[in-house]
Amino acid sequence: MFRWLLLLVLAVAVGLGFIVGILNPQSVFVDLGFFEGSVPLGALMLLCILSGMLLALGLTGIGRLLSRIRGLGGPKS
């Protein structure tokens, strides 16, 4: 059951990626300090969404780790 759900989510994500890429073909200039170049707007939008998701996932993981550490090192009665 989990594999079918994962495949469905993957198919929807790929479809949405294609839609974003096709609807935003304009080229934009990006200057990040270490990278300068022209990239399609759709690719830049997907990269920003992906980096935001990874940042949120990392912060959630750090929060869970800190709460676990605080729970283990708390006062014992």
Rosetta silent file (secondary structure, phi, psi, omega in degrees, C-alpha in Angstrom):
SEQUENCE: MFRWLLLLVLAVAVGLGFIVGILNPQSVFVDLGFFEGSVPLGALMLLCILSGMLLALGLTGIGRLLSRIRGLGGPKS
SCORE:     score description
SCORE:     0.000 S_00000001
   1 L     0.000  -42.061 -177.693    0.000    0.000    0.000 S_00000001
   2 H   -64.873  -36.210 -179.729    2.813    2.387    0.918 S_00000001
   3 H   -65.062  -40.303  179.036    4.568    1.824   -2.424 S_00000001
   4 H   -66.181  -39.861  177.788    1.464    2.767   -4.392 S_00000001
   5 H   -65.596  -41.091  177.700    1.003    5.904   -2.344 S_00000001
   6 H   -63.943  -41.956  177.465    4.667    6.808   -2.826 S_00000001
   7 H   -65.229  -37.331  177.669    4.398    6.256   -6.582 S_00000001
   8 H   -65.335  -45.021  178.187    1.247    8.404   -6.708 S_00000001
   9 H   -63.554  -40.780  177.921    2.939   11.237   -4.802 S_00000001
  10 H   -62.651  -43.768  179.318    5.987   10.949   -7.058 S_00000001
  11 H   -63.759  -41.668  178.278    3.833   11.106  -10.200 S_00000001
  12 H   -65.000  -41.355  179.598    1.978   14.177   -8.926 S_00000001
  13 H   -64.859  -41.901  177.937    5.259   15.900   -8.012 S_00000001
  14 H   -64.874  -42.244  177.481    6.755   15.192  -11.434 S_00000001
  15 H   -60.989  -44.800  178.097    3.591   16.445  -13.109 S_00000001
  16 H   -65.386  -35.816  176.557    3.601   19.652  -11.083 S_00000001
  17 H   -63.023  -42.822  177.389    7.292   20.109  -11.872 S_00000001
  18 H   -64.201  -41.171  179.954    6.595   19.841  -15.584 S_00000001
  19 H   -62.736  -46.239  179.288    3.711   22.293  -15.313 S_00000001
  20 H   -62.479  -41.400 -179.780    5.833   24.839  -13.451 S_00000001
  21 H   -66.816  -40.211 -178.191    8.664   24.385  -15.948 S_00000001
  22 H   -74.032  -37.900 -176.803    6.463   24.700  -19.012 S_00000001
  23 H   -79.448  -11.312 -179.119    4.464   27.688  -17.773 S_00000001
  24 L  -129.315   66.868 -177.359    7.586   29.652  -16.767 S_00000001
  25 L   -84.920   -3.226 -177.827   10.119   29.383  -19.613 S_00000001
  26 L   -61.668  146.005  179.404   11.410   32.945  -19.224 S_00000001
  27 E   -93.627  134.318  178.051   15.090   33.247  -18.511 S_00000001
  28 E  -123.347  150.778  179.219   16.171   35.143  -15.392 S_00000001
  29 E   -92.229  131.894 -178.330   19.633   36.250  -14.301 S_00000001
  30 E  -119.295  128.978  176.159   20.857   34.860  -10.972 S_00000001
  31 E  -126.545  103.681 -178.490   23.786   36.317   -9.012 S_00000001
  32 L  -104.587    4.098 -177.453   24.586   34.334   -5.862 S_00000001
  33 L    95.427  -52.463  177.661   28.150   35.485   -5.381 S_00000001
  34 L   -98.628   -9.853  179.095   29.617   32.093   -6.226 S_00000001
  35 L  -140.994  129.205  172.969   27.361   31.565   -9.260 S_00000001
  36 E  -128.389  129.986  178.385   26.269   33.990  -11.927 S_00000001
  37 E   178.513  177.070 -179.912   24.159   32.888  -14.788 S_00000001
  38 E  -107.265  126.390  179.517   20.886   32.746  -16.592 S_00000001
  39 E  -131.486  155.483  175.847   18.415   30.014  -15.635 S_00000001
  40 E   -65.668  144.974 -178.263   14.779   29.366  -16.526 S_00000001
  41 H   -60.941  -39.684  179.448   12.277   30.858  -14.095 S_00000001
  42 H   -61.644  -42.449  178.936   10.542   27.492  -13.589 S_00000001
  43 H   -65.690  -39.105  178.595   13.797   25.799  -12.598 S_00000001
  44 H   -65.493  -40.613  178.058   14.609   28.616  -10.180 S_00000001
  45 H   -63.740  -44.120  179.237   11.151   28.378   -8.594 S_00000001
  46 H   -64.802  -37.658  177.781   11.481   24.611   -8.159 S_00000001
  47 H   -64.709  -40.164  177.982   14.953   25.037   -6.667 S_00000001
  48 H   -66.505  -41.679  178.233   13.635   27.583   -4.158 S_00000001
  49 H   -63.818  -44.634  179.693   10.734   25.332   -3.182 S_00000001
  50 H   -63.609  -42.889  179.760   13.052   22.340   -2.770 S_00000001
  51 H   -66.578  -36.206  176.104   15.570   24.285   -0.681 S_00000001
  52 H   -65.267  -39.937  177.608   12.763   25.584    1.549 S_00000001
  53 H   -65.695  -41.522  179.127   11.442   22.064    2.068 S_00000001
  54 H   -66.473  -38.066  177.157   14.907   20.762    2.931 S_00000001
  55 H   -64.139  -44.232  178.590   15.467   23.637    5.372 S_00000001
  56 H   -63.755  -40.576  177.930   12.131   22.955    7.077 S_00000001
  57 H   -63.748  -41.598  178.560   12.913   19.241    7.275 S_00000001
  58 H   -65.036  -43.033  178.804   16.320   19.975    8.794 S_00000001
  59 H   -65.917  -36.660  176.509   14.890   22.363   11.373 S_00000001
  60 H   -64.591  -42.135  178.452   12.219   19.840   12.302 S_00000001
  61 H   -64.246  -40.401  178.150   14.871   17.169   12.755 S_00000001
  62 H   -64.831  -41.004  178.226   16.982   19.458   14.926 S_00000001
  63 H   -62.149  -42.212  178.314   13.924   20.283   17.046 S_00000001
  64 H   -66.027  -39.920  179.474   13.128   16.616   17.558 S_00000001
  65 H   -64.299  -43.734  179.298   16.738   15.857   18.423 S_00000001
  66 H   -65.316  -39.471  178.869   16.886   18.675   20.973 S_00000001
  67 H   -67.430  -33.329  177.410   13.616   17.616   22.592 S_00000001
  68 H   -68.862  -40.927  179.298   14.901   14.053   22.818 S_00000001
  69 H   -65.669  -43.021  178.905   18.159   15.232   24.395 S_00000001
  70 H   -64.784  -35.636  178.940   16.306   17.437   26.883 S_00000001
  71 H   -68.219  -33.555 -179.295   14.002   14.547   27.775 S_00000001
  72 H   -79.538  -31.038 -175.004   16.892   12.213   28.475 S_00000001
  73 L   -99.498   12.901 -177.064   18.947   14.648   30.534 S_00000001
  74 L   -72.774  173.354 -179.655   16.147   16.040   32.680 S_00000001
  75 L   -66.701  141.917 -179.473   15.950   15.883   36.470 S_00000001
  76 L  -110.220  136.266  179.902   15.255   12.444   37.907 S_00000001
  77 L  -105.240    0.000    0.000   13.106   11.929   40.964 S_00000001
